[in-house]
């Protein structure tokens, strides 16, 4: 099993409640839900090695454009 790095995450109580509800709805722990959200976001952004999000070559746009 791959090693996991632990760190502290501070959330406001309302956000934590919403994450707990979402995690419970999907039968995950809050930690598992946060990992899933981050993984999906990294994949969608094309930032995971070996994944193709369909956005190849897309760059971040300048806010002034």
C-alpha positions, 0 to 999 in steps of 0.5 A, a space after each residue: 500500500 502506498 504511503 500517505 502523508 498526514 497534514 492538518 486541514 482547518 475548515 469552518 464548521 458549516 463547510 465541515 457539516 456539508 462535507 460530512 453529509 456529502 461523505 455519508 451520502 456516498 458511503 465514504 469517510 470525510 477523509 475519503 471524500 476529500 481525497 476523492 474530490 481532490 483526485 477528481 479535480 486533479 484529473 479534470 485539470 490534467 495534472 495527474 500523470 498518465 491521465 487525459 482529461 480531454 483538455 490537452 494543451 489548454 492553459 489558464 487564461 489571464 483574467 484580463 483577456 
